[in-house]
Amino acid sequence: MRDIVKTFFGIKALDNMTLDLYQGEILGLVGENGAGKSTLMKVLSGAYQPDSGTIIVDGASHKHMTAELSKELGIGIIYQENLLVPWMNVVENIFVGQEISKHGLMKFDEEYKKTKALCESIGIELNLNKTIEKLSVAEQQFVKIIKALNENPRILIMDEPTSMFNLEDAGRVLKIVETIAKRGVSIIYISHFLKEVKQIANRIAVIRDGKSIRTYDNTKKDVNLDAVVSDMVGRDASMFYAKEVHEIGDVIFEVKGLKVSPTSKPIDFDLRRGEILGVAGMIGAGRTEIANAITGASRKYGGKLYYEGRELHISNPRDSINYKIGYITEDRQKLGLMLDAPIVENLTVVGLQTKIKGAFVNVRNFIPLVKDTIEKLRIKMSHPMMVVKSLSGGNQQKVVLGKWLFTDSDLYIFDEPTRGIDVNAKTEFYKIMSGLTKEGKSIIMISSDMPELVSMSDRVLVIRGGEIEGILEGDEISENSIIRHALEVGENENAG
Amino acid sequence: MPDNAIAREHKSIAMTLRDQRVILLILIIVIAIIVGSINPRFFGVNNVVQIFQQISVTGLLTMGMAMLLLTGGLDLSIGSIMILSGVVMSILITGGTEQTASSIDSVKSVLATDNGIVPVPAAILIGILVAFGCGIVNGIIVAKSKCAPLIITLGMSGVYYGIALVLSGGKFLAFKMAFEPLRVLKIGGVLPVTLIIFMFLVVVTWFLINRTKYGRRVVAIGGNEENARLSGIHVDFYKIATYAISGLLCGIAAILYATRLDSITAGGGSGYELDALTGAIIGGVTFDGGKGSIVGAFLGVLFMGLIKNSMNVLSVDSYIQTIVSGVIVVVAVIISNIDNLRKA
């Protein structure tokens, strides 16, 4: 791949990305959330078309990929998500879309034989007649691998293949990956588990902010993980936002023994008046689950919440709204907005419960009420009756925040507040957040954006596997320390 | 989206022309002019009043259906609820007297209190409460089970129809002219009071959706249910309330039905739910909820009624009428969906 550029709404997801891959090698691809790994995969699969750059396979260069071309060139991808049909058995799943048939009649015997041979060749034992829903997560992962292999790929991209496994199963996957590579298939192995990558990769490529930073040789499996980590996070000072400093008050909100599932470990933390508490962790670490449990968006299985020493009884979102907790959810289109409704209607949807009295309403009369909110957030629009769908991402996100400002929340929980919005809108958002804390409001900010976490947070809570891995304060807050806590690196290397 | 004058002020003429309501209104006017020029009787006061009377039963059901569609719901049992409510009224008024040719003559001038179980107003009230109760039951099942309302209410339709069959013994039940006063009462000698009731309830429905907190919440739920929940809206309660209101409208529709026909049979409600659904969808209310308007739904019903009436006025064969209605419904839905086609 040479100089691949891919822009989304003015944001460079891939910025002159260049990668090489040799036959039969395992290339470990590492980078933090949003570094561009999944965009890269989608460019290779033909799902996205790059703005510029070339993809060269065996000397033949291509401007972009299509799904057909990608298949023809032998590029196979194993996605993190499960794309199998749950009620079909293993064999049927493997042959979906390329069934073996004669005169339109299925030849299950032949499919079964081929699958069996494939399994044996790489050492997987599976009951091929079981339906997918009856298999364990690990077995399903094997099915995905077999399915990809069945298409005789020359290049295989694996996205977090072990993320849901216990150590033993992960070990099996790693062995299988090595077996596949030995047969001459080149593998791009994407993972958050650096130790795993070190264990199997021939080379390790670090990408950050859509650029390839450095490639390490790991033929002797002796790469220096510390160097890899600093490459993953090292950024220019220009990427950080300079937050104004102000006085932080006493502890105002406490979480004690919070359990997000029956089996999860209890979580304790507190929040001070005027503080921004960053919550860091890799995707899937369980950060959103904590926010959902606090706000009553999903059930909590234990633990108590206190605000100014008073216990809060929250069993659904209505309760948390009554306690003046605002929850700016992660997926604004799915969870936070009515896309076909006017701005004013979206801004007042929470206020309808709290601020607006009486049974009779007229949306037109709301317009003067939301004027302050719109001005404060500087939402760019032609009229408050405009439908939210026609706003830019940044302005849509402001509307989501606006509904909580409108109802005068005291505690704000942001989940990925600036995901998918451009740099200018980000800066505006940070100003608004600083403004809120100056007014004495407190913020819990879940984020995968490193510069955002480092520059905005007064303290950072790092979550890994649903547990608090560390609380960083003051000078301890750096990209390096966050990523070290979020990933499994360093001290306990021998403990496994 | 609500009916909103301000939203409309900010639309260009081209945008206005894409509004389902505007398209429907134009279609209605064009059809009226064509039919009227062929047969001038069409524009007679009596015929116009008749069109509105003919749509009043379906129209009330459509109002309920439109509200449900706005929450992202649906009720396929509204025809059965209406009939069950009517059967209960009949039994309470006449003691379950069968409608026969002779009984029509014999009771023509008698107000039926002789073998009635309760006075007529009480019977009406109980009938309406039954419909209200059916709505609540549907609402609770749909909201609490989180199952698809389409299939739940289809099943409940069978239940209510069955109860109506059992109660009526499958016979045509009489109302013994109990609703005669309602039928003959005309404001200014022209406007039947049943028509006034229908139009009044259309306005009430519009008001509920556009001018009350309840209505805004209903639209918010249809627009994005998860967002509504996270915004502190008691989603289940509002769903159940909307099914209940739709049930209430079914009960009132039963009165209009009884007034028009003076008899009722368990099988008489079939087809009403689909007519109501068609009317609402032609009027631009969408299946996915949150989008559409009460005015649109009303115009949709009016449009369907107009087509039927026009064909009567033009003496089209009744079998052919069925085919033509079907074709026109399909064409109207395609035209009203033109905005989405352009986007694709």
Interface residues (C-beta under 8 A of the other chain):
Chain A: T295 A297 N316 P317 R318 I321 N322 Y327 T329 K334 L335 G336 L337 M338 L339 D340 A341 P342 E345 T348 V349 V350 L352 Q353 T354 I356 G358 A359 F360 V361 N362 V363 R364 I367 S382 H383 M385 M386 V387 K403
Chain B: M1 P2 N4 A5 I6 A7 H10 N210 R211 T212 K213 Y214 G215 R216 R217 V219 A220 G223 N224 E226 N227 A228 R229 L230 S231 G232 I233 H234 G290 K291
